């Protein structure tokens, strides 16, 4: 995955919210740019990657681990904002090395939703359940598609003469 200078700059601005004097103006600038990641979500996470930058919204109870990748248009937060939070609401925990794809939505209404270490949430998926380490989830609603350690998946592709070819 290629990380551009603008991706690094945006991630640096997210971390700069922790600074005492410039934190608040930086937070307002990020909101104007369409990125809303509260400082509390970054503890203790380091090396956050915001691929293609903008329009990322993260609920203030979310905890991001190290080396987390959030693509653009990602939303992580509560599923039922119109109700008072339940007493057992714990938010979302995104563990180390997790990847959340473009347009994905991760929602929780009760308890704590955990996105396991090294898990992947596919593009435009709606995840409402916890995942295990290294799992790949996709769809709406998101379902476990496979595990990262399963090896390459072989797909059958029809050829022009009607025969099937196996492609990695």
C-alpha positions as CSV (number, residue, x, y, z in Angstrom):
1,X,0.0,0.0,0.0
2,X,1.4,3.3,-1.0
3,X,1.2,6.1,1.5
4,X,1.3,9.6,-0.1
5,X,2.6,12.8,1.4
6,X,-1.0,14.1,1.8
7,X,-2.0,10.9,3.7
8,X,1.0,11.3,6.1
9,X,0.1,15.0,6.5
10,X,-3.5,14.3,7.4
11,X,-2.4,11.5,9.9
12,X,0.1,14.0,11.4
13,X,-2.7,16.5,11.9
14,X,-4.9,13.9,13.6
15,X,-2.0,13.3,16.0
16,X,-1.4,17.0,16.4
17,X,-4.7,17.4,18.1
18,X,-2.9,16.2,21.3
19,X,-0.8,19.3,21.4
20,X,-1.9,21.8,24.1
21,X,-1.9,25.1,22.2
22,X,-2.7,24.1,18.6
23,X,-4.9,21.1,19.3
24,X,-8.2,22.8,19.1
25,X,-7.6,24.8,15.9
26,X,-6.2,21.6,14.3
27,X,-9.3,19.7,15.3
28,X,-11.5,22.4,13.7
29,X,-9.4,22.3,10.5
30,X,-9.7,18.5,10.3
31,X,-13.5,18.8,10.7
32,X,-13.5,21.3,7.8
33,X,-11.6,18.7,5.7
34,X,-14.2,16.1,6.6
35,X,-12.1,14.1,9.1
36,X,-13.5,13.7,12.6
37,X,-11.2,11.5,14.7
38,X,-11.2,12.5,18.3
39,X,-7.9,12.4,20.3
40,X,-9.3,9.9,22.7
41,X,-9.6,7.4,19.8
42,X,-5.9,7.5,19.2
43,X,-4.8,6.3,22.7
44,X,-2.5,4.3,22.6
45,X,-2.5,3.8,18.8
46,X,0.4,5.0,16.7
47,X,1.1,5.1,12.9
48,X,-2.5,5.6,11.8
49,X,-2.8,5.5,8.0
50,X,-5.6,7.6,6.5
51,X,-5.5,6.4,2.9
52,X,-6.8,9.0,0.5
53,X,-7.6,11.3,3.4
54,X,-11.0,12.7,3.9
55,X,-14.5,12.0,5.2
56,X,-13.5,9.7,8.0
57,X,-15.8,9.8,11.1
58,X,-14.8,7.9,14.3
59,X,-17.0,7.9,17.5
60,X,-15.2,9.3,20.6
61,X,-15.5,5.9,22.4
62,X,-13.5,4.1,19.7
63,X,-10.0,2.9,20.4
64,X,-7.6,2.6,17.5
65,X,-4.6,0.3,17.7
66,X,-1.2,0.6,16.0
67,X,-0.8,0.6,12.3
68,X,-4.5,0.8,11.6
69,X,-5.5,1.7,8.0
70,X,-8.7,3.7,7.4
71,X,-9.6,4.3,3.8
72,X,-11.8,7.3,2.8
73,X,-15.5,7.6,3.7
74,X,-15.2,5.3,6.7
75,X,-17.6,5.6,9.6
76,X,-17.0,3.9,13.0
77,X,-19.5,4.5,15.8
78,X,-22.9,4.0,17.5
79,X,-25.7,2.4,15.6
80,X,-28.5,4.1,17.6
81,X,-27.7,7.7,18.2
82,X,-31.3,8.7,18.7
83,X,-31.4,6.7,22.0
84,X,-29.4,7.2,25.2
85,X,-26.4,5.0,25.2
86,X,-27.0,1.7,27.0
87,X,-25.2,1.1,30.3
88,X,-23.1,-1.7,28.8
89,X,-22.1,0.4,25.7
90,X,-18.3,0.1,25.3
91,X,-17.7,1.4,21.8
92,X,-15.5,0.0,19.1
93,X,-12.0,-1.4,19.6
94,X,-9.9,-1.6,16.4
95,X,-6.9,-3.8,17.2
96,X,-3.4,-3.5,15.6
97,X,-2.9,-3.9,11.9
98,X,-6.6,-3.8,11.0
99,X,-7.8,-2.4,7.7
100,X,-11.2,-0.8,7.1
101,X,-12.0,-0.4,3.4
102,X,-13.5,2.4,1.4
103,X,-17.0,3.4,2.5
104,X,-17.2,0.7,5.2
105,X,-19.4,1.3,8.2
106,X,-18.7,-0.3,11.6
107,X,-21.6,0.1,14.0
108,X,-22.3,-1.0,17.6
109,X,-25.3,-0.5,19.8
110,X,-24.6,-2.7,22.9
111,X,-21.4,-3.9,24.5
112,X,-18.1,-3.6,22.7
113,X,-17.4,-4.5,19.1
114,X,-13.9,-5.6,18.5
115,X,-12.2,-5.6,15.1
116,X,-9.6,-8.3,15.7
117,X,-5.8,-7.9,15.1
118,X,-5.1,-8.0,11.3
119,X,-8.7,-8.1,10.3
120,X,-10.0,-6.6,7.1
121,X,-13.5,-5.0,6.6
122,X,-14.2,-4.9,2.8
123,X,-15.3,-1.9,0.8
124,X,-18.8,-0.6,1.4
125,X,-19.4,-3.3,4.1
126,X,-21.7,-2.8,7.2
127,X,-20.1,-4.5,10.1
128,X,-22.2,-4.9,13.3
129,X,-20.4,-7.9,15.0
130,X,-17.0,-8.5,16.4
131,X,-14.4,-10.2,14.3
132,X,-11.6,-12.6,15.2
133,X,-7.9,-12.0,14.4
134,X,-7.0,-12.1,10.8
135,X,-10.6,-12.5,9.4
136,X,-11.9,-10.8,6.3
137,X,-15.4,-9.6,6.4
138,X,-17.5,-8.2,3.5
139,X,-21.0,-7.4,2.5
140,X,-24.1,-5.7,3.8
141,X,-24.6,-7.0,6.5
142,X,-20.9,-8.1,6.7
143,X,-20.2,-11.8,6.9
144,X,-16.9,-13.6,7.4
145,X,-15.6,-14.3,3.9
146,X,-12.3,-16.0,4.8
147,X,-9.2,-15.8,6.9
148,X,-6.0,-13.9,5.8
149,X,-4.0,-17.1,6.3
150,X,-6.2,-19.3,4.0
151,X,-3.8,-18.6,1.1
152,X,-4.7,-17.3,-2.3
153,X,-8.3,-17.9,-3.4
154,X,-8.8,-19.6,-6.7
155,X,-11.6,-18.3,-8.9
156,X,-13.1,-19.9,-11.9
157,X,-13.3,-17.7,-14.9
158,X,-15.3,-18.6,-18.0
159,X,-13.3,-18.6,-21.2
160,X,-14.8,-17.5,-24.6
161,X,-15.4,-21.1,-25.7
162,X,-17.4,-22.0,-22.6
163,X,-14.6,-23.9,-20.8
164,X,-13.6,-22.9,-17.3
165,X,-10.1,-21.7,-16.3
166,X,-8.8,-21.6,-12.8
167,X,-7.2,-18.3,-12.0
168,X,-5.4,-17.2,-8.8
